[in-house]
């Protein structure tokens, strides 16, 4: 029980590092693990390793190796992470630990979640993100939700992450088809607490980024918030500027 609790804690801590690394990629800055975070994770790994040595659990060792490889990749030591994956993959596959084997295989094939995120960000940075999000299919959002959950704590719920992704697609479609100045404001205070992050649908308001108008009432229903905002503030606005109109304009 103590060992599994340490494994969960490691997943949460490394998940936070993953989020920090994502943010660094977006900011186009180098990422370094903070010394305090590094020391804490290494100490937990040592404690978990000692417990597993006593338990002699093969699955436990493979779980730890998986987390160690994630940590090394985030620390910029992908080749060291691959060495662990090379030893982990055949054993995990032979013993039927499918998820662990697939994780190791992604690392060996240079197709980790971090690498996918880096590639995805490069693609998005080269085109309008709203157009990209507006065209996302339900199947793509399901894959994104499952990938996102791998970096979150055990309390995060798939349906909540999916709802968040759908609301982002909804507002992107509005910005493309209705007006580029529309934005959704979400109450993300719960995401600061790992035990509550993505366990409930956040409340939202809509904003006009040109004139600063904001919805008076908040709601967890993103579609309702957008519809009501458009009724109150946009119906007679002469400054509506959908992105699609500009994208479809042909230069003389």
N, C-alpha and C positions, 0 to 999 in steps of 0.2 A: 504493500500500500504506500509506504514512504517513497519507494523507488518510483512508482507511477506518478506520485504527486510531484516529484522532482522533474520527471519527464515533461509533465504538463507545464510546470513553471518555466522550464527551458524553452518550450515551444512559444510561450507568451513573450519571454524576454527576447528571443531571437526574432520573433514576429515583429516586435517593436523596432529592432535594428533594421529589418527589411523595409519597414515603412520609412525610417530615417534615410535609408539608402535610396528609396524611390524619390523622396523629396530632393535629395542631393542631385539625382539625375535630372529632375525637372528644373532645378536651379542651375544645372550645368556646372556643378562644383564637385571637387574631389570629396569622397566620403571617407571618414576615419571613425572607427568605433571609439567612443569615449572611454578613457582609462577606467573610470569607475564601473561602467557597464561591462567592460572586458573582464575586470577582476571578479565581479559578481558572477558572471556566467561561467568563468573558468572554475571558480570555487564550487558552484553547484554541480558542474560536470565531474569534478573530482569526487564529491560526495556520492553522486550517483554511480560512478565507476566503482567505488569501494563497496557499495551495497550490492551491485550486480556481481562483483567478484565473489562475494559470499553466497549469493543466490545461484550462481553458475547458470544464468538464463541466457540462452543463445538469442532469443528474441530481444531481451533487454540490451544485449551488446549491440545488436543491429540497430535498435532504436537510437542508442547513443551515438553510434557511428554516423547515422543519418544526420543527427543534429550537429555533430562535430563538423561534418562536411559543409552543412549550411553556414555554420559560423565561420569556417575558413574562407568560404567563397565571399561572404560579406566583408571579410577582413582583407580581401584582395589577394588571397592565396588559393586561386582556383586549381592550380596544378597539385597542390597538397591535398585539396579536397578530392580531386580525381583519384589520387592514390588510395584514399579510403574507399571511394566508390568502387574502384577496381577489385578490391578485396571483398566488399560487401555484396556486390551484385550476384556473383555465382552462388554464394551461400544462401542469400535471401530467396533467390529463384528456386534453388533446390529444395528448400524447406517450405515453400509455398507462401512466403511473406510477400505477396504481390505488390502492395503499395511501396514497401521499402525497396524492392527490386526495381520498380519503375522509377522511383526517385533517383537511385544510383545510375540507372541507364540514361536518364535525362542529363545528368551531370557528365557522364562519359561521352554523350553525343552532342555536348555543347548546346543543350536545349533546356536549361534550367528556367525556373520561374523568373529569376532575376534577369537572365539573358533575354527571355521573351519580353519582359517589361522594357528593357533597354531598346530592343528592336521596335517594339510597339511605340515607344515614345519618339523614336527617330521618325517613324512613319507619320505619327500625329503632328510632329513639329513641322513637317513638310506640307501639310494641308490643313485646312480649317477644321478644328476639332469638332465644331458643332455639326458640320456636314458629315463627318465620320460617325459621331454618336447618333445622329438622326437616322442613319442608314443601318444601324446595328440590328441584327436579327435576334429573335428570342433565343436561338441556339447559341449565338455568340455570347449573349449575356449570361446564359447558364454556365458556359465555360469560364467566363470572367469571374462569376460569383464563386465557383468552386476553387479557382486559383486564389482568389482573395481570402477565402476561408482558411486556406493552408497557412496563412501568415497571422491569423487571428487567434484569440483565446478560445477555449472550448465552449464558452457560453454563446458565442456569436451564432445567429440563426440564418440559415440559407435563405429563407423566404424574406427576411428583413434586408439582406444584402441585395437580393433580386429586386425588391421594391425600390431600393435606393437607386439601382442602375436604371430601372424603368423611369423613375422620376427625372433622372438626368437625360435620358433619351427624349422624354416628353418636352422638357424645356429647350433642348437642342432643336427639336422639330419646330417649336414655336419661334425660335430665333431665326431659323432658316426660312420658314414659310410665313410668319406673321411680322416679327420685328426683332432686329438684332439687339435691341436695348433691353429686352426682357431678361430677368435673372431670378433664380430661386435662392432664397435665404433659408438655410436649415439650422435648427438648433442642434448643434453637435456636442453639447456639453457632456452627454453621456459617454461619448467616445473616449473621454479622458480617463474613465474608470474601466479597466480591462474586464471586470466582472459584469459590467452593464453594456459595454460597447456592442452595438448591433444586435441588441436583444429586443428593442422596441422601435417602432417607426417614429422618427423625429417629427416635430411640428415644423411647419414651413410657412413662409410668407413669400410674396412676389415683389419684385422691385423693378422700377424703370431706371436704368443706369444713365439715361440721358437727363431726366428731370428730377430724379431722386424720389419719386413717389414710391410708397411702400404700403402693402396691404395692411388694413387696420386689424383684421382678425387672422390668427394663425390656425392651421389645420394640418392633420396628418395626411389628408387627401391632396396630393400635389395637383391633380387634374382640376379639382374644385377650386383650389387657390388661384390657379392660372386663369380659369374661366371667369371667376368673379373679378379678378384684377382687370382683365381685358374689358369686362362690361363697364366697370367704374371709370377706368382711366384711359382706355385705348379706343373706345368705339368712335369717338369724334376727333381723335388725334390726327393731325395732318403731317406729322413727322415720322409716321411708321416707315420702317426701312427693313424689309425682309432681306436676308442674305441671298436668298435664291434669285431675287430680282437683279442684284449686282452680278451674281455668278453667271446669269444667263444673258447679260448685256454683251453685245458684240461690238468691239471697238471699230470705228470707221477706218 
